[in-house]
Amino acid sequence: MLQNLDLFAGGIATAAIGILGFVVFFNNRKSTTSWSFLFFSITTIFYGVFNYLVYQSSDPRLVLWFLRLAVFFVVLHAFGIFQVFFVFPKDKIKFSKTYKFILIPLVVIAALLTLTPFVFERVLDFYPDGRVSRVTNGPAIPVFGAMVSFLVLGGIFIILRKTIKAVGVEKSQFQFVLIQILPPRAVFF
C-alpha cells in the first residue's frame, strides 16, 4: 500500500514539475530563463525517477546503476538551480568565457564521474524492506559533494545578491523566488 502511495505522490510531483516546466517554456520560447527552467524541470524529473527506482529493486547491480544515474541527475539538477538563479529574470544573457569554458566543463566532468566507480563502487547491503543500507563510496565522492554544494549555495548567493540590489517589481520577483527556497523567516528584504 505505501509503495503505491509513494508511486502516486511521485507521479503527481513529476507531472506537476513537467507541466510547470513546459508551461514556462512555451510562454516564452526565446527566453534564456525559460530554457533554463525547462532544463531544471527535466533534470528534476529524471532525478526523481531514478531515486524512486533505487529502492524499488533488490538486484545490487541494478540498484548501483539507478543510484549512479540518480546522482548524475543530482549534479545536473544542481546546475539547473544555479543556471535559473544566474539568468533569472532575463530573456537574453551573454555568458562569460569562465562560465562557458570552466564552469560547464567542470559540471560535465563531475556528472560523468558519478557514472563510474569513482563515486559509488558497489552496493554492500540492503535493509529488510529492500532499501539500500550501505554503499562503498569511491575516491571522487568529495568532488561530487563539492560540485553540488557549490552550485546550490552559489545559486542561492546569486539570487540573494540580486534581491538586495533590486528595486520595484524586480525586487518583488526575486522575493517571490526566495520565499520558495528559504525558510519564511529568512526572507526579510
C-alpha positions as CSV (number, residue, x, y, z in Angstrom):
1,M,0.0,0.0,0.0
2,L,2.7,2.5,0.9
3,Q,4.7,1.7,-2.2
4,N,1.6,2.6,-4.3
5,L,1.2,5.8,-2.3
6,D,4.9,6.7,-3.0
7,L,4.4,6.0,-6.7
8,F,1.2,8.1,-6.7
9,A,2.8,11.0,-4.9
10,G,5.9,10.8,-7.0
11,G,3.9,10.6,-10.2
12,I,1.9,13.7,-9.2
13,A,5.1,15.7,-8.3
14,T,6.8,14.6,-11.5
15,A,3.8,15.5,-13.7
16,A,3.5,18.9,-11.9
17,I,7.1,19.9,-12.4
18,G,7.0,18.7,-16.0
19,I,3.8,20.7,-16.7
20,L,5.2,23.8,-15.0
21,G,8.5,23.5,-16.9
22,F,6.8,23.3,-20.3
23,V,4.2,26.0,-19.5
24,V,7.0,28.4,-18.6
25,F,9.0,27.4,-21.7
26,F,6.0,27.7,-24.1
27,N,5.1,31.0,-22.6
28,N,8.4,32.5,-23.9
29,R,10.5,30.0,-26.0
30,K,13.2,32.6,-26.8
31,S,13.9,33.4,-23.1
32,T,17.1,32.1,-21.5
33,T,15.2,31.9,-18.2
34,S,12.5,29.7,-19.8
35,W,15.1,27.4,-21.3
36,S,16.9,27.2,-18.0
37,F,13.8,26.4,-16.1
38,L,12.8,23.7,-18.6
39,F,16.3,22.1,-18.1
40,F,15.8,22.3,-14.3
41,S,12.4,20.7,-14.6
42,I,13.6,17.9,-16.8
43,T,16.6,17.1,-14.6
44,T,14.3,17.2,-11.6
45,I,12.0,14.6,-13.2
46,F,14.9,12.2,-14.1
47,Y,16.4,12.6,-10.6
48,G,13.1,11.7,-9.1
49,V,12.5,8.7,-11.3
50,F,15.9,7.2,-10.7
51,N,15.8,8.0,-7.0
52,Y,12.5,6.1,-6.8
53,L,13.9,3.2,-8.7
54,V,16.9,2.9,-6.3
55,Y,14.6,1.4,-3.6
56,Q,12.3,-0.5,-6.0
57,S,14.9,-3.1,-6.9
58,S,16.9,-5.6,-4.9
59,D,19.4,-6.5,-7.6
60,P,22.7,-4.9,-6.4
61,R,24.0,-4.2,-9.9
62,L,20.7,-2.6,-11.0
63,V,20.4,-0.6,-7.8
64,L,24.0,0.6,-8.3
65,W,23.2,1.9,-11.8
66,F,20.0,3.5,-10.6
67,L,22.0,5.2,-7.8
68,R,24.6,6.4,-10.2
69,L,22.0,7.7,-12.6
70,A,20.2,9.5,-9.7
71,V,23.3,11.3,-8.6
72,F,24.2,12.0,-12.2
73,F,20.9,13.9,-12.4
74,V,21.6,15.5,-9.0
75,V,24.6,17.2,-10.5
76,L,22.6,18.4,-13.4
77,H,19.7,19.4,-11.1
78,A,22.1,21.5,-9.0
79,F,23.4,23.1,-12.2
80,G,19.8,23.8,-13.2
81,I,19.2,25.6,-9.9
82,F,22.4,27.6,-10.4
83,Q,21.5,28.4,-14.0
84,V,18.0,29.5,-13.3
85,F,19.1,31.8,-10.5
86,F,22.0,33.1,-12.6
87,V,19.8,34.1,-15.6
88,F,16.5,35.0,-13.9
89,P,14.6,37.2,-14.9
90,K,16.5,38.0,-18.1
91,D,15.3,36.9,-21.6
92,K,18.8,37.1,-23.1
93,I,22.1,36.8,-21.4
94,K,25.7,36.6,-22.6
95,F,27.6,34.0,-20.7
96,S,31.2,34.8,-19.8
97,K,34.2,32.7,-21.0
98,T,34.6,31.5,-17.4
99,Y,31.0,30.2,-17.3
100,K,31.2,28.5,-20.7
101,F,34.8,27.1,-20.6
102,I,35.4,26.5,-16.9
103,L,32.1,26.0,-15.1
104,I,30.2,24.0,-17.7
105,P,33.1,21.6,-18.3
106,L,33.6,21.1,-14.6
107,V,29.9,20.3,-14.2
108,V,30.0,17.8,-17.1
109,I,33.1,16.1,-15.6
110,A,31.5,15.9,-12.1
111,A,28.3,14.5,-13.6
112,L,30.2,11.9,-15.7
113,L,32.2,10.9,-12.7
114,T,29.0,9.8,-10.9
115,L,28.5,7.2,-13.6
116,T,31.8,5.5,-12.6
117,P,33.1,3.6,-9.6
118,F,35.0,6.7,-8.7
119,V,31.8,8.0,-6.9
120,F,30.0,4.7,-6.0
121,E,31.9,1.5,-6.2
122,R,29.3,-1.0,-5.2
123,V,26.2,-1.7,-3.1
124,L,27.1,-3.6,0.0
125,D,23.9,-4.3,1.9
126,F,20.1,-3.8,1.9
127,Y,17.6,-3.1,4.8
128,P,14.9,-5.8,5.2
129,D,12.4,-3.6,3.4
130,G,14.7,-3.6,0.3
131,R,16.2,-0.1,0.6
132,V,20.0,0.3,0.2
133,S,21.7,0.4,3.6
134,R,25.4,0.6,2.6
135,V,27.3,1.6,-0.4
136,T,31.1,1.7,-0.9
137,N,32.0,5.3,-1.9
138,G,34.7,5.9,-4.4
139,P,37.6,8.4,-4.1
140,A,35.7,11.1,-6.1
141,I,32.7,11.3,-3.8
142,P,34.1,14.6,-2.4
143,V,34.2,16.0,-6.0
144,F,30.5,15.2,-6.4
145,G,29.7,16.7,-3.0
146,A,31.8,19.8,-3.6
147,M,30.2,20.5,-7.0
148,V,26.6,20.0,-5.9
149,S,27.3,22.2,-2.8
150,F,29.0,24.9,-4.9
151,L,26.2,25.0,-7.4
152,V,23.3,25.1,-4.9
153,L,24.9,27.6,-2.5
154,G,26.3,29.7,-5.4
155,G,22.8,29.8,-6.9
156,I,21.3,30.9,-3.5
157,F,24.0,33.5,-3.1
158,I,23.3,34.9,-6.6
159,I,19.6,35.2,-6.0
160,L,20.1,36.8,-2.6
161,R,22.5,39.3,-4.1
162,K,20.1,40.1,-6.9
163,T,17.3,40.6,-4.4
164,I,19.3,43.0,-2.3
165,K,20.2,45.1,-5.3
166,A,16.8,45.0,-7.0
167,V,14.1,47.7,-6.8
168,G,10.4,47.9,-7.7
169,V,8.8,45.0,-9.5
170,E,12.0,43.2,-10.0
171,K,12.6,43.1,-6.2
172,S,9.2,41.5,-5.8
173,Q,10.0,38.9,-8.3
174,F,13.2,38.0,-6.5
175,Q,11.5,38.0,-3.1
176,F,8.9,35.5,-4.5
177,V,11.7,33.2,-5.6
178,L,13.4,33.5,-2.2
179,I,10.2,32.6,-0.4
180,Q,10.2,29.3,-2.4
181,I,13.7,28.3,-1.4
182,L,14.4,29.8,2.0
183,P,12.6,29.4,5.4
184,P,9.9,32.1,5.6
185,R,11.6,34.0,8.5
186,A,14.8,34.2,6.5
187,V,13.2,36.4,3.8
188,F,13.1,40.0,5.1
189,F,14.4,42.1,2.2
